[in-house]
Amino acid sequence: MHDGCLCRKGLAVDHSKAMSNSPDHPKSSLSARDLAVVWHPCTQMHDHETIPMLAIERAEGAWLQASDGRRYLDAVSSWWTNVFGHRHPRIVAGLKDQLDRLDHIMLAGMTHEPAVALAEQLIRLAPPGLSRVFYADNGSSAIEVALKMSFHYWRNLGRRQRTRFIALTGSYHGETIGALSVTDVPLYRNTYAPLLFEPLLAPSPDAYLRASGETSSQHVARTLGKMRDLLAKHAQEVAAVIVEPLVQCAGGMRMHDAAYLAGLRRLCDEFDVHLIADEIAVGFGRTGTLFACEQAAITPDFLCLSKGLTGGTLPLSAVLTTSAIHAAFYAEYSSGKAFLHSHSYTGNALACRAALETIAIFNDEPVLVANRTLSTHLAARLEALRDHPHVSDVRQTGMIAAVEMVRNRATREEFPANERRALRVYLHGLTRGVILRPLGNVIYFMPPYCVTIDEIDLMVDVAIEGIERAVA
Ligand SMILES: *Cc1c(COP(=O)(O)O)cnc(C)c1O
């Protein structure tokens, strides 16, 4: 999931160099035992004949400690899940307390304090107008819920022809069959394409794709124009438009102007289709505001949350929606209008408690204000790369920053994927104790908010060194 550098086939690195700094792996080591039995996500397992498998024993704050004693800065927040650092004392204490009360029960026919309190808190914090919370247990499942709920809403209204979805080019919404169907990243999608449904694709407002001389507002207007054309032609068969607000993360940390979201909301209203905001990656402060939608002052019809929701401790997701949508399902049993979707671990009490503690930290500490200092420093440090001959773009939205590594800066010609240049950045990071996991040839930073100025310096220094090695 989320990154191309380690999962593309056709390894083209110099193995002897790659391994020269990595620890040995005796047969009894955790790494060796792992490689005998575990099948890892988003991984060509063969790669681990040469790439070290890190055996992590402990984690604290922004740091991971391996069984060989080496420490690694978690510059990617453990696949974007971790928010305040690992084992935040408040979340740990909350979880211990919760374990002594209630672990897990099914959420059908019964409820518990953490599920109710979390729903109340999410409704309080989310953009105005969202008043119902449906739980699931991971990001992809939240997307499945939103897609099914939107489709089912129209069906309950007798609009059975509304069976299609509009997604943006470069979008990523997860890797289960439905979520992958509305994903437009070839690496994840192409192999499974015969199993998937086809969304209508609208061009992404990705600022990197601006035509030369085109201003941001012209680009937003142009891409909204294409969206309008698509809606004008297909609205009668469309249930919803799905979007990753402000940053298309797995698609390469591609960023767009908030004005696009405001325009998209207006178009969805005009053509009477739902807007699904997938804030699974960007929620919980990553973009500078608690939710990215706030920057466009919009309320989506569905808001999907996961990853940072529990601070990065336990799997949980939530789909927030409006009372109007909930009302379309609320009827006598015999009407057959009930929403049908369930996961065994829906609304897990421990996960909900972790989420409550996460929200409590946002409430009690000036997290977003403090992050501004960090993101300003990160931006200043990345300036050094702006004129680099192998960097075509340096971009940032809040606590997410990315560097586009190319063969030719002027033409934006990319390095061939099978040269796996970014893998060299990753491997260099390991030798320097920083976890950087590039997406294709995009080197990005998404650190937990407990990161210090010195740690940001380390992260950027190591990335710059890595880029020098990768382009050589
Ligand atoms: C990670 C991600 C998902 C999928 O979440 P999982 O928990 O990995 O299934 C969906 N959408 C976006 C935008 C994501 O970044």
The ligand as an SDF file (V2000), in Angstrom:
LIG
                    3D

 15 15  0  0  0  0  0  0  0  0999 V2000
   -4.7330    4.7900    3.3010 C   0  0  0  0  0  0  0  0  0  0  0  0
   -5.8730    5.3330    2.5110 C   0  0  0  0  0  0  0  0  0  0  0  0
   -7.0390    4.5950    2.3070 C   0  0  0  0  0  0  0  0  0  0  0  0
   -7.1800    3.1620    2.7210 C   0  0  0  0  0  0  0  0  0  0  0  0
   -7.0900    2.9620    4.1010 O   0  0  0  0  0  0  0  0  0  0  0  0
   -6.6150    1.5330    4.6380 P   0  0  0  0  0  0  0  0  0  0  0  0
   -6.8310    1.6010    6.1060 O   0  0  0  0  0  0  0  0  0  0  0  0
   -5.1690    1.3960    4.2550 O   0  0  0  0  0  0  0  0  0  0  0  0
   -7.4810    0.5150    3.9770 O   0  0  0  0  0  0  0  0  0  0  0  0
   -8.0830    5.2140    1.6340 C   0  0  0  0  0  0  0  0  0  0  0  0
   -7.9830    6.4750    1.2080 N   0  0  0  0  0  0  0  0  0  0  0  0
   -6.8970    7.2220    1.3930 C   0  0  0  0  0  0  0  0  0  0  0  0
   -6.8710    8.6280    0.9140 C   0  0  0  0  0  0  0  0  0  0  0  0
   -5.7840    6.6620    2.0220 C   0  0  0  0  0  0  0  0  0  0  0  0
   -4.6570    7.3810    2.1470 O   0  0  0  0  0  0  0  0  0  0  0  0
  1  2  1  0
  2  3  1  0
  2 14  2  0
  3  4  1  0
  3 10  2  0
  4  5  1  0
  5  6  1  0
  6  7  2  0
  6  8  1  0
  6  9  1  0
 10 11  1  0
 11 12  2  0
 12 13  1  0
 12 14  1  0
 14 15  1  0
M  END
$$$$
